[in-house]
Amino acid sequence: MKAEVHVDRPSTWRKYKNGLCEDCQAGCCTLPLEVSALDLIQMGLTTEEEAGLSMKALAKRLKKEKLIDAFHLKSGIFVIARTAMGDCLFLGKDRRCQIYEKRPQVCRSFPKIGPRPGFCPHKIRLK
C-alpha cells in the first residue's frame, strides 16, 4: 500500500514520471500560484499597456475582480486567487485546467520547478 500524499508536505510527494497526470486529481493546482506580469498577459488577464503603466493599479484591479489574492511590489509577483476549497481559480469541476493553452510558465514547468523539483503531489483521480 502506498503512503498517503499530502500537498502541504512535499516529502510525501511521488517521483514524477511521464503519464502520471492522466489519472491525477490536480494536487499541484492547490498550491499557491505565483505569476509575473508576463504570465498575466499570457493568461489574458491584462495587456502589455496596462501592465506597463502601473503594477500597483493593475494589482488593485485584479484584487477587486477577485483574480489575485496578493501582489508583492518588490518582486513583481502576483498570487492567483484560489477557491474556497483551495483550488486554483482556473481549475474546472472536471479537475482540469480551464486555461491550459494559456497557463503561466510556472505551471508549464511543474514539476521541474516547485517546492520539490522532480516530484508532484499526485493523487489518483476518483472515477
KEDRENBA-250361 format. One record per residue: x, y, z of N, C-alpha, C, O in turn. Coordinates in pm, 1 decimal. Each point is the difference from the previous one (the first is absolute). Last residue first. Layout:
<rokols>
rokol nu:X	nv:Y	nw:Z	cau:X	cav:Y	caw:Z	cu:X	cv:Y	cw:Z	ou:X	ov:Y	ow:Z
...
</rokols>
This chain:
<rokols>
rokol nu:-1298.5	nv:791.6	nw:-1010.0	cau:-83.6	cav:-16.2	caw:-119.7	cu:-146.4	cv:-2.6	cw:35.9	ou:-85.0	ov:-12.9	ow:-88.1
rokol nu:556.7	nv:241.0	nw:299.5	cau:-113.5	cav:-85.8	caw:34.7	cu:-92.0	cv:-5.6	cw:-119.4	ou:-38.2	ov:104.2	ow:-53.3
rokol nu:585.9	nv:-9.0	nw:72.2	cau:-132.7	cav:49.9	caw:-37.8	cu:-106.3	cv:-101.6	cw:38.3	ou:12.3	ov:-118.9	ow:-29.4
rokol nu:476.4	nv:170.5	nw:275.8	cau:-72.8	cav:-75.4	caw:-101.2	cu:-139.5	cv:56.6	cw:-19.8	ou:-72.1	ov:25.9	ow:96.4
rokol nu:510.1	nv:254.5	nw:48.6	cau:-108.4	cav:-72.6	caw:66.6	cu:-81.5	cv:-66.0	cw:-108.7	ou:-30.0	ov:63.2	ow:-101.4
rokol nu:537.9	nv:208.3	nw:161.3	cau:-93.7	cav:-80.4	caw:-77.0	cu:-99.4	cv:-72.8	cw:89.7	ou:37.2	ov:-71.5	ow:93.0
rokol nu:330.0	nv:451.3	nw:-60.0	cau:-101.0	cav:-43.8	caw:97.3	cu:-110.5	cv:-80.4	cw:-68.5	ou:-118.1	ov:31.4	ow:15.2
rokol nu:653.8	nv:0.1	nw:-179.8	cau:-128.1	cav:69.2	caw:-6.2	cu:-97.8	cv:-58.0	cw:103.4	ou:13.6	ov:-114.6	ow:42.9
rokol nu:560.4	nv:167.9	nw:-217.7	cau:-104.7	cav:-72.0	caw:73.0	cu:-130.5	cv:77.4	cw:-11.4	ou:0.9	ov:120.9	ow:-23.0
rokol nu:415.2	nv:38.8	nw:-155.9	cau:-0.5	cav:-139.7	caw:-42.1	cu:-106.3	cv:-84.9	cw:67.9	ou:-14.2	ov:-118.3	ow:-30.8
rokol nu:164.4	nv:559.2	nw:284.1	cau:21.4	cav:-26.7	caw:-142.8	cu:9.6	cv:-149.6	cw:-31.4	ou:70.7	ov:-75.6	ow:66.7
rokol nu:-306.2	nv:354.3	nw:322.8	cau:85.1	cav:-119.4	caw:-2.7	cu:19.7	cv:-40.5	cw:-146.4	ou:-74.9	ov:-82.7	ow:-51.9
rokol nu:-150.9	nv:491.4	nw:144.2	cau:47.3	cav:-28.7	caw:135.1	cu:93.9	cv:-121.7	cw:9.3	ou:88.9	ov:-3.8	ow:85.1
rokol nu:-102.2	nv:219.3	nw:-564.1	cau:-103.0	cav:-4.3	caw:102.8	cu:60.4	cv:-34.6	cw:134.6	ou:122.1	ov:-2.7	ow:15.3
rokol nu:-7.2	nv:-100.6	nw:-572.9	cau:23.2	cav:100.4	caw:102.8	cu:-112.8	cv:-11.7	cw:101.4	ou:-103.7	ov:-59.1	ow:-30.3
rokol nu:98.7	nv:-256.9	nw:-289.7	cau:144.1	cav:25.8	caw:-9.3	cu:41.3	cv:105.8	cw:101.1	ou:110.1	ov:-4.1	ow:54.9
rokol nu:-566.5	nv:-195.2	nw:-152.1	cau:69.3	cav:3.0	caw:127.9	cu:151.1	cv:18.5	cw:-8.9	ou:70.8	ov:-27.7	ow:96.8
rokol nu:-332.0	nv:336.2	nw:-338.4	cau:-20.0	cav:-91.6	caw:111.6	cu:-4.6	cv:-143.2	cw:-52.3	ou:-65.4	ov:-23.9	ow:-101.5
rokol nu:94.5	nv:421.4	nw:-179.6	cau:127.4	cav:-55.0	caw:46.3	cu:-13.9	cv:-98.9	cw:115.1	ou:96.4	ov:-68.5	ow:34.0
rokol nu:-467.3	nv:313.2	nw:-228.8	cau:63.7	cav:-71.4	caw:-111.3	cu:126.0	cv:-73.1	cw:45.1	ou:34.7	ov:-104.1	ow:-55.6
rokol nu:-254.0	nv:386.8	nw:358.8	cau:-81.1	cav:-120.1	caw:-22.7	cu:60.2	cv:-84.5	cw:-112.4	ou:0.1	ov:-122.9	ow:6.8
rokol nu:196.7	nv:538.2	nw:84.2	cau:22.7	cav:-89.2	caw:114.4	cu:-79.3	cv:-129.6	cw:-16.1	ou:48.4	ov:-106.9	ow:37.3
rokol nu:-106.7	nv:457.0	nw:-359.6	cau:125.3	cav:-74.1	caw:-13.3	cu:23.5	cv:-97.0	cw:116.1	ou:49.0	ov:-110.9	ow:-21.5
rokol nu:-561.9	nv:240.3	nw:-93.8	cau:125.4	cav:71.3	caw:26.7	cu:122.4	cv:-92.3	cw:-4.1	ou:-11.6	ov:-122.5	ow:5.8
rokol nu:-445.1	nv:41.4	nw:-308.5	cau:46.1	cav:-11.2	caw:138.4	cu:136.4	cv:67.1	cw:19.2	ou:79.1	ov:9.5	ow:-93.8
rokol nu:-392.0	nv:-74.8	nw:-301.2	cau:49.7	cav:131.4	caw:40.2	cu:60.9	cv:-3.0	cw:141.2	ou:28.6	ov:105.3	ow:57.0
rokol nu:-225.8	nv:-493.3	nw:-260.5	cau:81.3	cav:53.1	caw:-109.7	cu:63.1	cv:134.7	cw:35.2	ou:100.5	ov:38.5	ow:-59.8
rokol nu:-402.2	nv:-241.9	nw:378.4	cau:119.1	cav:-81.4	caw:-23.9	cu:91.5	cv:56.6	cw:-107.9	ou:121.2	ov:6.5	ow:20.6
rokol nu:-535.4	nv:128.3	nw:255.8	cau:79.7	cav:88.7	caw:-84.9	cu:129.6	cv:-70.2	cw:-42.1	ou:103.5	ov:64.8	ow:-15.7
rokol nu:-422.9	nv:-273.8	nw:299.9	cau:-89.4	cav:63.4	caw:-96.4	cu:73.5	cv:97.9	cw:-92.2	ou:-57.0	ov:48.0	ow:-97.9
rokol nu:202.9	nv:-517.2	nw:380.2	cau:26.4	cav:142.6	caw:-15.6	cu:-87.6	cv:57.3	cw:-111.0	ou:-4.6	ov:-52.3	ow:-111.3
rokol nu:-152.3	nv:-377.4	nw:403.2	cau:90.4	cav:32.3	caw:-110.6	cu:12.0	cv:152.0	cw:-10.3	ou:-93.8	ov:73.2	ow:31.6
rokol nu:-210.3	nv:-344.3	nw:253.1	cau:136.8	cav:-3.4	caw:52.1	cu:102.8	cv:18.5	cw:-111.3	ou:112.0	ov:-50.2	ow:9.5
rokol nu:-602.2	nv:91.7	nw:-29.7	cau:53.3	cav:-128.0	caw:-48.4	cu:145.0	cv:-20.6	cw:43.9	ou:64.1	ov:-96.9	ow:-40.7
rokol nu:-293.6	nv:502.2	nw:128.7	cau:-65.2	cav:-105.9	caw:79.3	cu:48.7	cv:-138.3	cw:-39.9	ou:-5.8	ov:-93.8	ow:79.5
rokol nu:346.8	nv:495.5	nw:-179.1	cau:-141.0	cav:-28.8	caw:-23.9	cu:-53.7	cv:-110.5	cw:89.5	ou:75.0	ov:-66.4	ow:71.5
rokol nu:329.0	nv:452.3	nw:-20.0	cau:-21.0	cav:-144.4	caw:-2.4	cu:-149.5	cv:-27.6	cw:-12.3	ou:-78.9	ov:46.0	ow:82.6
rokol nu:299.9	nv:391.7	nw:-32.1	cau:-21.4	cav:-46.1	caw:-137.3	cu:-14.7	cv:-152.2	cw:-11.6	ou:1.9	ov:-54.6	ow:-110.4
rokol nu:89.2	nv:296.4	nw:525.6	cau:-118.8	cav:63.7	caw:-55.9	cu:-36.5	cv:-55.0	cw:-137.6	ou:-116.3	ov:4.3	ow:-40.2
rokol nu:381.2	nv:-302.0	nw:397.7	cau:29.4	cav:110.8	caw:-89.9	cu:-131.1	cv:50.2	cw:-58.9	ou:-90.5	ov:-77.8	ow:-30.1
rokol nu:29.8	nv:-168.2	nw:491.3	cau:43.0	cav:-29.1	caw:-137.1	cu:36.4	cv:128.5	cw:-72.7	ou:-45.7	ov:108.6	ow:35.7
rokol nu:-144.8	nv:-167.4	nw:419.8	cau:144.8	cav:8.1	caw:-10.1	cu:55.1	cv:-31.9	cw:-138.3	ou:121.4	ov:-9.2	ow:-18.2
rokol nu:-589.5	nv:56.7	nw:190.1	cau:54.1	cav:-134.4	caw:22.8	cu:153.1	cv:-2.8	cw:-11.3	ou:61.8	ov:-104.0	ow:22.9
rokol nu:-312.2	nv:499.3	nw:-114.6	cau:-20.0	cav:-30.6	caw:141.6	cu:56.7	cv:-137.9	cw:36.6	ou:36.9	ov:-24.0	ow:115.0
rokol nu:194.0	nv:242.6	nw:-535.3	cau:-139.3	cav:-18.5	caw:40.0	cu:-7.5	cv:-27.6	cw:149.4	ou:102.5	ov:-17.4	ow:65.9
rokol nu:296.8	nv:317.1	nw:-274.3	cau:-43.0	cav:-139.3	caw:7.3	cu:-145.9	cv:-5.2	cw:44.7	ou:-51.5	ov:92.9	ow:62.2
rokol nu:419.9	nv:287.6	nw:-319.1	cau:-102.2	cav:-35.5	caw:98.4	cu:-31.0	cv:-148.9	cw:-5.9	ou:17.6	ov:-65.2	ow:-102.9
rokol nu:466.5	nv:271.0	nw:-38.1	cau:-133.5	cav:-24.5	caw:-55.7	cu:-95.6	cv:-45.5	cw:109.8	ou:37.3	ov:-77.9	ow:87.8
rokol nu:402.5	nv:391.9	nw:-51.9	cau:-45.9	cav:-131.1	caw:45.7	cu:-144.3	cv:-16.2	cw:-46.7	ou:-89.6	ov:72.5	ow:43.3
rokol nu:543.5	nv:232.5	nw:-218.5	cau:-142.2	cav:-3.3	caw:31.6	cu:-34.5	cv:-141.2	cw:46.0	ou:52.7	ov:-96.9	ow:-54.6
rokol nu:428.9	nv:410.7	nw:14.1	cau:-70.0	cav:-128.3	caw:-5.0	cu:-144.5	cv:16.0	cw:46.5	ou:-27.9	ov:61.4	ow:102.9
rokol nu:428.1	nv:250.3	nw:-117.9	cau:-87.7	cav:4.5	caw:-116.4	cu:-80.0	cv:-127.8	cw:-18.4	ou:-45.0	ov:-29.9	ow:-110.6
rokol nu:371.1	nv:183.9	nw:466.8	cau:35.4	cav:-108.2	caw:-93.6	cu:-81.7	cv:3.7	cw:-128.2	ou:37.3	ov:-63.1	ow:-98.9
rokol nu:-112.9	nv:395.8	nw:435.9	cau:145.4	cav:-10.0	caw:-11.7	cu:42.9	cv:-104.4	cw:-103.6	ou:92.1	ov:23.6	ow:-78.3
rokol nu:-559.3	nv:34.0	nw:195.9	cau:55.3	cav:107.2	caw:-82.7	cu:149.5	cv:-16.7	cw:-24.3	ou:47.3	ov:17.6	ow:-112.3
rokol nu:-440.9	nv:-371.1	nw:205.3	cau:123.1	cav:37.0	caw:69.4	cu:75.4	cv:98.6	cw:-88.8	ou:65.3	ov:-39.4	ow:-96.6
rokol nu:-602.8	nv:-148.2	nw:165.3	cau:101.0	cav:50.9	caw:-92.1	cu:119.1	cv:44.4	cw:83.0	ou:-15.4	ov:72.1	ow:98.5
rokol nu:-471.7	nv:-410.4	nw:-51.9	cau:104.7	cav:88.8	caw:48.9	cu:89.6	cv:45.7	cw:-114.8	ou:3.2	ov:-59.3	ow:-107.8
rokol nu:-401.8	nv:-203.4	nw:46.4	cau:-10.7	cav:13.5	caw:145.4	cu:100.2	cv:101.9	cw:52.6	ou:-24.3	ov:65.9	ow:101.1
rokol nu:-238.6	nv:-105.9	nw:-604.7	cau:121.8	cav:-23.6	caw:77.1	cu:-30.9	cv:13.7	cw:148.5	ou:-94.9	ov:67.5	ow:40.0
rokol nu:-254.6	nv:-33.3	nw:-342.2	cau:85.7	cav:-84.1	caw:-83.5	cu:133.8	cv:-28.2	cw:67.1	ou:66.5	ov:-98.8	ow:-31.2
rokol nu:-479.8	nv:386.9	nw:144.9	cau:22.1	cav:-129.2	caw:67.8	cu:78.1	cv:-98.9	cw:-86.0	ou:-24.0	ov:-120.7	ow:5.1
rokol nu:-90.4	nv:601.8	nw:-76.1	cau:-70.8	cav:-99.9	caw:-80.4	cu:16.6	cv:-141.8	cw:54.1	ou:-47.3	ov:-96.5	ow:-60.1
rokol nu:272.1	nv:453.4	nw:271.2	cau:-141.7	cav:37.6	caw:3.7	cu:-85.0	cv:-102.1	cw:-77.2	ou:-112.2	ov:-31.8	ow:39.6
rokol nu:578.9	nv:-12.4	nw:-60.0	cau:-47.8	cav:-36.2	caw:133.5	cu:-150.0	cv:29.9	cw:12.5	ou:-75.3	ov:-79.8	ow:55.8
rokol nu:294.6	nv:211.1	nw:-447.6	cau:-10.3	cav:-146.6	caw:5.2	cu:-51.0	cv:-48.0	cw:135.8	ou:-73.8	ov:-98.2	ow:8.5
rokol nu:156.8	nv:564.9	nw:-67.7	cau:-110.9	cav:-46.5	caw:-84.6	cu:-20.1	cv:-150.5	cw:11.6	ou:-112.5	ov:-47.2	ow:16.5
rokol nu:482.0	nv:233.5	nw:206.4	cau:-124.7	cav:47.4	caw:61.8	cu:-120.3	cv:-48.8	cw:-79.2	ou:-97.4	ov:-48.0	ow:57.9
rokol nu:526.1	nv:-30.4	nw:-234.3	cau:-27.7	cav:-86.7	caw:115.1	cu:-130.9	cv:37.9	cw:67.6	ou:-76.7	ov:-86.9	ow:41.4
rokol nu:227.9	nv:365.0	nw:-386.6	cau:-38.5	cav:-130.8	caw:-53.8	cu:-37.7	cv:-94.1	cw:113.1	ou:-102.7	ov:-67.5	ow:-6.0
rokol nu:282.0	nv:479.6	nw:123.8	cau:-136.6	cav:17.1	caw:-50.6	cu:-52.1	cv:-131.7	cw:-57.5	ou:-116.7	ov:-34.2	ow:18.6
rokol nu:562.7	nv:42.4	nw:120.6	cau:-87.8	cav:15.7	caw:116.4	cu:-145.9	cv:12.7	cw:-43.3	ou:-88.9	ov:-60.0	ow:60.4
rokol nu:428.9	nv:47.9	nw:-387.3	cau:-21.8	cav:-133.7	caw:56.2	cu:-94.5	cv:8.1	cw:120.8	ou:-80.0	ov:-90.7	ow:23.0
rokol nu:114.9	nv:422.8	nw:-454.3	cau:14.1	cav:-2.9	caw:145.8	cu:-33.5	cv:-139.4	cw:52.2	ou:-113.3	ov:-46.9	ow:-10.6
rokol nu:204.4	nv:153.3	nw:-471.7	cau:-37.2	cav:127.3	caw:61.9	cu:26.3	cv:1.0	cw:150.4	ou:75.0	ov:84.2	ow:49.4
rokol nu:-17.0	nv:-471.7	nw:-343.3	cau:107.0	cav:97.0	caw:-9.7	cu:-28.0	cv:132.4	cw:69.5	ou:92.7	ov:73.9	ow:33.1
rokol nu:-416.0	nv:-426.8	nw:-67.9	cau:109.2	cav:-44.6	caw:86.9	cu:114.5	cv:101.1	cw:1.2	ou:68.0	ov:16.8	ow:101.3
rokol nu:-429.4	nv:58.9	nw:-396.1	cau:-43.3	cav:15.5	caw:139.5	cu:112.5	cv:-38.1	cw:95.3	ou:24.1	ov:69.9	ow:98.4
rokol nu:60.3	nv:-136.2	nw:-559.0	cau:-17.5	cav:142.1	caw:30.7	cu:-37.9	cv:19.9	cw:146.9	ou:60.7	ov:82.3	ow:68.6
rokol nu:-35.1	nv:-519.6	nw:-246.8	cau:133.9	cav:56.9	caw:19.1	cu:-10.4	cv:145.8	cw:42.3	ou:75.3	ov:46.0	ow:85.9
rokol nu:-494.0	nv:-334.0	nw:46.9	cau:69.4	cav:29.8	caw:-124.9	cu:139.5	cv:51.9	cw:32.6	ou:29.0	ov:35.8	ow:114.1
rokol nu:-374.3	nv:-394.9	nw:165.3	cau:38.7	cav:139.8	caw:-18.0	cu:64.8	cv:15.5	cw:-137.0	ou:18.9	ov:-97.1	ow:-73.2
rokol nu:-197.4	nv:-317.0	nw:207.4	cau:-56.6	cav:75.7	caw:111.3	cu:36.0	cv:147.9	cw:-5.5	ou:-58.4	ov:81.1	ow:72.0
rokol nu:183.9	nv:-491.7	nw:-351.5	cau:-109.5	cav:84.4	caw:-47.2	cu:-64.4	cv:83.1	cw:108.9	ou:-112.6	ov:46.8	ow:-16.9
rokol nu:508.6	nv:-355.0	nw:10.1	cau:-125.5	cav:-56.7	caw:48.2	cu:-121.4	cv:80.3	cw:-45.9	ou:-113.9	ov:-43.8	ow:16.3
rokol nu:554.0	nv:196.9	nw:-112.1	cau:-20.1	cav:-127.2	caw:-69.8	cu:-134.2	cv:-64.1	cw:36.8	ou:-66.0	ov:-60.9	ow:-84.2
rokol nu:196.1	nv:444.3	nw:319.5	cau:-27.8	cav:36.3	caw:-139.2	cu:-30.5	cv:-126.5	cw:-79.9	ou:-97.1	ov:-4.4	ow:-75.6
rokol nu:237.3	nv:-53.5	nw:513.4	cau:-135.2	cav:56.0	caw:-0.9	cu:-42.0	cv:40.0	cw:-141.0	ou:-116.0	ov:-16.0	ow:-38.1
rokol nu:559.5	nv:-129.7	nw:108.9	cau:-95.1	cav:-111.5	caw:10.1	cu:-143.6	cv:50.6	cw:-8.3	ou:-84.0	ov:-59.6	ow:-67.5
rokol nu:420.8	nv:380.1	nw:87.1	cau:2.5	cav:-67.4	caw:-130.3	cu:-95.4	cv:-119.5	cw:-2.2	ou:-67.0	ov:-25.3	ow:-100.1
rokol nu:135.8	nv:252.6	nw:505.8	cau:-85.9	cav:78.6	caw:-89.3	cu:-3.5	cv:-63.7	cw:-138.9	ou:-104.0	ov:0.7	ow:-65.8
rokol nu:213.5	nv:-347.4	nw:444.4	cau:51.9	cav:132.3	caw:-35.8	cu:-102.2	cv:74.2	cw:-86.0	ou:-102.8	ov:-55.5	ow:-38.8
rokol nu:16.0	nv:-345.3	nw:434.2	cau:22.6	cav:30.8	caw:-141.1	cu:54.5	cv:141.1	cw:-17.3	ou:-12.4	ov:84.9	ow:88.3
rokol nu:-124.3	nv:-524.0	nw:280.3	cau:65.5	cav:129.1	caw:-11.3	cu:36.7	cv:24.1	cw:-146.1	ou:65.6	ov:-82.9	ow:-63.0
rokol nu:-403.3	nv:-249.6	nw:373.6	cau:50.0	cav:25.1	caw:-134.9	cu:53.3	cv:142.0	cw:-10.0	ou:-76.7	ov:96.3	ow:-0.1
rokol nu:-21.3	nv:-503.5	nw:401.2	cau:-8.0	cav:141.9	caw:-35.5	cu:67.2	cv:22.8	cw:-135.2	ou:109.3	ov:-50.9	ow:-24.9
rokol nu:-315.6	nv:-428.3	nw:94.4	cau:113.4	cav:75.8	caw:52.1	cu:-19.8	cv:147.8	cw:-32.9	ou:-64.1	ov:32.1	ow:-100.1
rokol nu:-218.3	nv:-383.8	nw:-52.9	cau:-42.2	cav:50.4	caw:130.3	cu:113.8	cv:75.4	cw:67.6	ou:-17.7	ov:55.3	ow:108.5
rokol nu:47.3	nv:-292.8	nw:-529.1	cau:-88.4	cav:114.8	caw:-19.3	cu:-61.5	cv:49.5	cw:130.5	ou:-89.7	ov:84.3	ow:-0.8
rokol nu:364.6	nv:-477.6	nw:-36.2	cau:84.3	cav:117.6	caw:-23.2	cu:-84.2	cv:126.3	cw:-13.9	ou:49.5	ov:110.3	ow:23.2
rokol nu:-263.6	nv:-535.3	nw:13.8	cau:56.2	cav:46.0	caw:127.2	cu:84.7	cv:124.8	cw:-15.9	ou:-0.4	ov:86.6	ow:87.4
rokol nu:-317.0	nv:-370.4	nw:-394.7	cau:52.1	cav:136.8	caw:-9.1	cu:48.0	cv:55.7	cw:133.8	ou:-32.4	ov:113.0	ow:36.6
rokol nu:-121.2	nv:-573.2	nw:-150.7	cau:-103.3	cav:90.3	caw:51.5	cu:49.4	cv:143.5	cw:9.1	ou:-59.3	ov:80.6	ow:71.7
rokol nu:215.7	nv:-520.2	nw:-413.6	cau:23.8	cav:80.8	caw:119.2	cu:-119.6	cv:87.7	cw:36.0	ou:-83.2	ov:32.3	ow:-84.8
rokol nu:229.2	nv:-358.3	nw:-289.8	cau:-99.8	cav:-46.7	caw:97.4	cu:7.9	cv:78.1	cw:131.1	ou:-31.1	ov:-52.9	ow:106.7
rokol nu:311.1	nv:170.6	nw:-486.8	cau:-121.8	cav:-52.9	caw:-63.5	cu:-106.9	cv:-44.3	cw:98.9	ou:-119.1	ov:12.6	ow:-28.5
rokol nu:587.1	nv:146.9	nw:117.1	cau:-110.0	cav:97.3	caw:6.9	cu:-133.1	cv:-55.8	cw:-51.0	ou:-105.8	ov:52.6	ow:34.4
rokol nu:527.9	nv:-296.1	nw:-55.8	cau:-54.7	cav:4.2	caw:135.7	cu:-121.5	cv:92.3	cw:10.6	ou:-89.7	ov:-24.5	ow:80.6
rokol nu:389.6	nv:-63.1	nw:-471.5	cau:-131.4	cav:-63.3	caw:7.6	cu:-65.1	cv:8.1	cw:137.1	ou:-116.8	ov:-36.0	ow:14.7
rokol nu:646.8	nv:72.4	nw:-40.5	cau:-92.3	cav:29.9	caw:-109.4	cu:-129.8	cv:-78.0	cw:16.2	ou:1.2	ov:-118.0	ow:34.9
rokol nu:256.0	nv:223.8	nw:409.8	cau:33.0	cav:-77.1	caw:-119.8	cu:-104.8	cv:33.4	cw:-105.3	ou:-112.3	ov:37.7	ow:33.3
rokol nu:302.1	nv:126.5	nw:503.9	cau:-73.5	cav:22.1	caw:-123.9	cu:50.1	cv:-92.7	cw:-110.0	ou:119.8	ov:-25.1	ow:-13.1
rokol nu:-133.9	nv:-54.7	nw:556.8	cau:95.1	cav:31.3	caw:-106.5	cu:-79.7	cv:11.4	cw:-129.6	ou:-80.1	ov:-87.7	ow:-32.2
rokol nu:-177.7	nv:189.3	nw:489.5	cau:47.5	cav:-109.6	caw:-84.0	cu:98.5	cv:49.8	cw:-105.1	ou:-11.7	ov:111.8	ow:-50.2
rokol nu:-111.0	nv:93.8	nw:570.1	cau:-30.1	cav:4.7	caw:-142.6	cu:62.8	cv:-116.8	cw:-73.3	ou:97.7	ov:-58.5	ow:46.8
rokol nu:-58.7	nv:197.7	nw:428.0	cau:-91.3	cav:-111.0	caw:-30.7	cu:-29.8	cv:-9.5	cw:-150.0	ou:-68.2	ov:-93.0	ow:-43.3
rokol nu:338.7	nv:440.8	nw:239.9	cau:70.0	cav:-126.1	caw:26.9	cu:-87.2	cv:-121.4	cw:-31.7	ou:51.4	ov:-110.9	ow:-14.3
rokol nu:-216.7	nv:571.5	nw:-8.5	cau:71.2	cav:-50.7	caw:-117.4	cu:75.8	cv:-130.9	cw:22.6	ou:25.8	ov:-72.5	ow:-96.1
rokol nu:-456.0	nv:306.3	nw:326.2	cau:120.7	cav:-67.7	caw:48.5	cu:74.1	cv:-62.2	cw:-118.6	ou:-22.1	ov:-116.7	ow:-32.3
rokol nu:-404.2	nv:344.8	nw:-6.0	cau:79.5	cav:92.8	caw:80.1	cu:126.1	cv:-63.6	cw:60.2	ou:72.8	ov:65.7	ow:74.4
rokol nu:-386.5	nv:-320.2	nw:-337.6	cau:46.8	cav:110.7	caw:-82.2	cu:92.4	cv:92.2	cw:78.8	ou:98.6	ov:50.0	ow:-54.0
rokol nu:-162.1	nv:-576.0	nw:138.9	cau:-53.1	cav:124.3	caw:55.9	cu:60.8	cv:115.3	cw:-78.0	ou:122.3	ov:13.0	ow:-6.1
rokol nu:-201.3	nv:-586.8	nw:-41.1	cau:64.0	cav:122.1	caw:-46.0	cu:-71.4	cv:119.9	cw:62.2	ou:-122.8	ov:8.1	ow:-0.5
rokol nu:183.6	nv:-549.7	nw:168.1	cau:-89.5	cav:106.7	caw:-42.1	cu:79.1	cv:125.2	cw:-35.7	ou:97.6	ov:34.3	ow:66.8
rokol nu:100.5	nv:-540.8	nw:-122.7	cau:-22.6	cav:100.9	caw:103.0	cu:-88.3	cv:110.4	cw:-56.7	ou:1.7	ov:26.8	ow:-120.1
rokol nu:-34.1	nv:-532.5	nw:-72.5	cau:78.3	cav:122.2	caw:-9.8	cu:-36.2	cv:96.1	cw:112.1	ou:-114.3	ov:5.6	ow:45.2
rokol nu:98.8	nv:-562.4	nw:-61.0	cau:-84.7	cav:119.1	caw:0.0	cu:88.8	cv:124.9	cw:0.0	ou:94.8	ov:9.1	ow:78.0
</rokols>
